[in-house]
Amino acid sequence: MASMLKVWSVEKSWELYDRAVEVIPMATQTHSKAPRESLRGVEPCYLVQGEGCRVWDLDGNEYIDFRNALGPVTLGYRFPAVDEAIRRQLESGILFSYPHPLEVEVAERLVKLIPCAERVRFLKTGGEAMAATHRLARAFTGRDLILTCGYHGWVNTTSRPGVPEPIRSTYRALPWGDATPYAEAFKAFPKQIAAVSVACSYADIEKGHTFLADLRELTERHGALLIFDEIVTGFRLRRGGAQEYFGVTPDLAVFAKGISNGVPLSCYVGRAEVMDKVEEVVISSTFGGDTLGLAAAKATLDVYENEDVIGALWARGRQLHEVFNSHCRRLGIPASFQGLPPAGQPVFEHPDSVRNNELFLRFNGEVLKRGVIIYTVCYPNYSHTEADVAEAVAAMGEALEAMKEEGMFD
Ligand SMILES: Cc1ncc(COP(=O)(O)O)c(C=O)c1O
């Protein structure tokens, strides 16, 4: 079979990158999108066009994309029904001096779809919506401490420089999977914990069946709230996210990436008596009710309702995982896709984790050269066809073969 290796130049991308670092720290607004120096000459720093599951870079190279803008493009790039809804809304106006009816329409739809949602409020980014839930939980319980699990956005990341100690001390980050450390924290800080705030871990997400149920029981017993960060899991595992998939209903939750096919929109939702505290707490944003995000959300929700988007995300993800894993078995390479098909992680299983990171980086480079973009989590979208996934996973198999031939797995 002919090699899938492409004749490669990403020269224009790297020229622009070299200009960008003079004016933009890290040359990006999103840390995970920062081009990697070790992939200089291979990684496309700039993408300029998308269509379905494919994207084109500044130099004109074409890729099948499993990054999906880090998750939000659940239906596909330039999805006609969503783009048409945005264009139509643009004819009437983007932002107004009073609320727009779309706020009510979309909120009513979300209340029907999301198990914990009795009330809904809109913001623009996932992290600020998570911060809103933390503020509400503190106001509602009169307690300060939040136990966190996983990444909730930069505003809620207190382990980095720039956060005063009194604020840092109101958060405790604990691991995914076992409720024991959470039970110990409740014992150590009686009546001080306002909420447990949890984002699912992807590779071992199935632990959620017991872990999330245990957290629900624990928080109820101690008068604390349970908050789910559904920024990745919402409209991906199920429309109603991890709470629908695992059958555990939290008090509050945040949905963002999947709800508007890439137009910035987030929402925090939950129990009426907690959400109604918003007036007293004052959580308010000029851009919270912009109509383009809401028009995109309404159109996206229509597609999810009328077509089996969730079924397709699972089917395409399953295909990706199964064929990738069969390449690994055939080549005797210690690697596999782990986690659930709509949000799985390709994991190298060398005993040395530093080596695994090197292998993953190199694998990124080898698949890029064969026209495939991957990420730590690989996200199928509704526009990936069976043929697209077959093409991409064949390129992954060839990339693994090239790495094996070079002795990278010896
Ligand atoms: C689980 C999770 N929570 C929160 C966030 C932060 O969302 P945003 O970048 O929109 O603030 C992310 C972003 O990747 C995420 O994956």
The ligand as an SDF file (V2000), in Angstrom:
LIG
                    3D

 16 16  0  0  0  0  0  0  0  0999 V2000
  -13.4840   19.8510   32.2160 C   0  0  0  0  0  0  0  0  0  0  0  0
  -13.2200   21.3030   31.9100 C   0  0  0  0  0  0  0  0  0  0  0  0
  -13.6290   22.2330   32.7790 N   0  0  0  0  0  0  0  0  0  0  0  0
  -13.4240   23.5450   32.5630 C   0  0  0  0  0  0  0  0  0  0  0  0
  -12.7850   23.9820   31.4270 C   0  0  0  0  0  0  0  0  0  0  0  0
  -12.5880   25.4530   31.2000 C   0  0  0  0  0  0  0  0  0  0  0  0
  -13.4560   25.9350   30.2070 O   0  0  0  0  0  0  0  0  0  0  0  0
  -13.0860   27.3240   29.4790 P   0  0  0  0  0  0  0  0  0  0  0  0
  -11.7580   27.1310   28.8210 O   0  0  0  0  0  0  0  0  0  0  0  0
  -14.2280   27.5520   28.5180 O   0  0  0  0  0  0  0  0  0  0  0  0
  -13.0490   28.3590   30.5590 O   0  0  0  0  0  0  0  0  0  0  0  0
  -12.3180   23.0540   30.5010 C   0  0  0  0  0  0  0  0  0  0  0  0
  -11.5760   23.5090   29.3190 C   0  0  0  0  0  0  0  0  0  0  0  0
  -10.9290   22.7810   28.6170 O   0  0  0  0  0  0  0  0  0  0  0  0
  -12.5330   21.6750   30.7390 C   0  0  0  0  0  0  0  0  0  0  0  0
  -12.1070   20.7500   29.8840 O   0  0  0  0  0  0  0  0  0  0  0  0
  1  2  1  0
  2  3  1  0
  2 15  2  0
  3  4  2  0
  4  5  1  0
  5  6  1  0
  5 12  2  0
  6  7  1  0
  7  8  1  0
  8  9  2  0
  8 10  1  0
  8 11  1  0
 12 13  1  0
 12 15  1  0
 13 14  2  0
 15 16  1  0
M  END
$$$$
